[in-house]
Amino acid sequence: MIIWTWNLFVEVGVFTLKRLCWLIAILLLTLGLVSSCSSGSASPQVSQLTENEVRVFADPMTENILHAINTESYIDYTRDFTPTLKGNLPENGFKDVNAKRIEVVGSYVSKEFWQMTQKNDRITVAYKAKFVQEPADVILTVFFRNISNRWYVDGLKYDSPLMREYDC
């Protein structure tokens, strides 16, 4: 059995208390840094929008993209793209893909809103589009992203039986 003198206990107790305070301070500082770093990368919270609210911006942006297919206008096609998406589709790439799309399914005729989903600052809208040479619907899925309180096109996906058959 060890018997501590009061003086030794106080010195050990103070040392332990100081050490504990430093440990807590470092832990709090670390937690503060971690939480501040991670909060910047999280998706901003955007209130849930109704179908009508989404269609106010989604329908004209999508119509512009589809019309740009027919006019073969890269500037119009990419007008509402996020900078990242626009950077990933150079003008020559657009012309090649667009030529193949027109060759396979023909010119754009019309679209019909089909469905939508939203998760924070991202909205996915699907349309059933009609093209001249494709008897079936072309399902056009448009991915929207809210950046600084403005909606941008952040991705596109076309799907139809002819497009799958000709791999375009």
C-alpha positions in Angstrom: 0.0 0.0 0.0 1.4 3.4 -1.0 0.8 6.3 1.3 0.8 9.7 -0.4 1.8 12.8 1.5 -0.5 15.8 0.9 2.3 17.7 -0.7 3.0 15.0 -3.3 -0.7 14.5 -3.9 -1.2 18.1 -4.6 1.8 18.3 -7.0 0.6 15.1 -8.8 -3.0 16.4 -8.7 -2.1 19.8 -10.1 0.1 18.2 -12.8 -2.7 15.8 -13.7 -5.3 18.7 -13.7 -3.1 20.8 -16.0 -2.5 17.9 -18.3 -6.2 17.2 -18.4 -7.0 20.8 -19.2 -4.5 20.8 -22.1 -5.9 17.5 -23.4 -9.4 18.9 -23.4 -8.3 22.1 -25.1 -6.5 20.2 -27.8 -9.5 17.9 -28.3 -11.9 20.8 -28.6 -9.6 22.6 -31.0 -9.3 19.5 -33.1 -13.1 18.9 -33.1 -13.6 22.6 -34.1 -11.2 22.3 -37.0 -12.8 19.0 -38.2 -16.3 20.3 -38.1 -15.4 23.6 -39.8 -13.7 21.7 -42.6 -16.4 19.2 -43.2 -19.2 21.8 -43.1 -17.8 23.5 -46.2 -17.9 20.4 -48.3 -21.5 19.4 -47.4 -24.3 20.1 -49.8 -26.1 23.3 -49.0 -29.7 22.8 -47.8 -32.2 23.8 -50.4 -35.9 23.7 -49.6 -38.0 21.0 -51.3 -39.5 22.4 -54.5 -42.8 21.5 -56.0 -43.1 20.1 -59.5 -44.4 23.4 -60.7 -41.5 25.3 -59.1 -39.0 22.9 -60.7 -40.6 23.1 -64.1 -40.3 26.9 -64.1 -36.5 26.6 -64.6 -36.2 23.0 -65.8 -38.5 23.1 -68.8 -37.0 26.2 -70.5 -33.4 25.0 -69.9 -34.2 21.6 -71.3 -36.1 23.0 -74.2 -33.1 25.2 -75.0 -30.8 22.1 -75.0 -33.1 20.1 -77.2 -33.6 23.0 -79.6 -29.7 23.4 -79.7 -29.5 19.8 -81.0 -31.5 20.8 -84.1 -29.6 24.1 -84.6 -26.3 22.4 -83.8 -25.4 25.4 -81.5 -22.8 24.6 -78.9 -23.3 28.0 -77.3 -27.0 27.4 -76.8 -26.5 23.7 -75.8 -24.1 24.6 -73.0 -25.7 28.0 -72.0 -27.0 26.7 -68.6 -24.3 24.1 -67.8 -22.2 24.2 -64.7 -18.6 25.4 -65.4 -17.4 21.8 -64.7 -19.9 20.2 -67.2 -19.1 22.8 -69.8 -15.4 22.2 -69.4 -16.0 18.5 -69.9 -17.7 19.0 -73.2 -15.5 20.9 -75.7 -17.2 22.3 -78.9 -15.7 19.6 -81.1 -16.9 16.9 -78.7 -20.4 18.4 -78.9 -20.4 18.4 -82.7 -19.3 14.8 -82.9 -21.9 13.5 -80.4 -24.6 15.7 -81.8 -24.0 14.5 -85.4 -24.2 10.9 -84.2 -27.4 11.6 -82.2 -29.0 13.3 -85.2 -27.9 10.4 -87.5 -29.5 7.8 -85.2 -32.7 9.4 -83.8 -33.1 12.4 -86.1 -34.2 15.9 -85.1 -35.9 16.8 -81.9 -39.7 17.2 -82.1 -41.2 17.6 -78.7 -40.9 16.7 -75.0 -43.2 15.7 -72.1 -42.4 16.1 -68.4 -42.3 12.6 -66.9 -40.9 12.7 -63.3 -38.5 14.4 -60.9 -36.6 13.9 -57.6 -34.8 16.2 -55.4 -32.0 15.8 -52.8 -30.8 19.0 -51.3 -29.2 21.1 -54.0 -29.6 18.5 -56.7 -32.7 17.9 -58.8 -33.2 15.2 -61.4 -35.9 15.7 -64.0 -36.8 13.1 -66.7 -38.6 13.9 -69.9 -40.1 11.7 -72.6 -38.9 13.3 -75.9 -39.9 12.6 -79.4 -37.3 12.6 -82.2 -38.1 12.1 -85.9 -36.4 8.7 -86.5 -37.1 7.1 -83.1 -40.5 5.5 -82.9 -40.1 5.0 -79.1 -39.7 7.8 -76.5 -36.2 9.1 -75.9 -35.8 9.4 -72.2 -33.9 12.5 -71.4 -32.7 12.8 -67.8 -31.4 16.2 -66.9 -29.5 16.7 -63.6 -29.7 20.2 -62.1 -27.6 21.7 -59.3 -28.1 24.8 -57.3 -25.0 27.0 -57.1 -25.2 30.3 -55.3 -29.0 30.3 -55.5 -29.1 29.6 -59.2 -30.0 26.4 -60.9 -27.6 24.9 -63.6 -27.6 21.8 -65.7 -25.0 19.5 -64.1 -25.5 16.4 -66.4 -27.5 14.9 -69.2 -28.4 11.3 -70.1 -30.2 10.2 -73.3 -31.7 6.7 -73.6 -33.8 5.0 -76.3 -33.9 1.7 -78.1 -32.2 3.1 -81.2 -29.5 4.9 -79.1 -28.7 1.7 -77.3 -28.6 -0.3 -80.5 -26.2 2.2 -82.1 -24.3 2.9 -78.9 -24.8 6.6 -78.8 
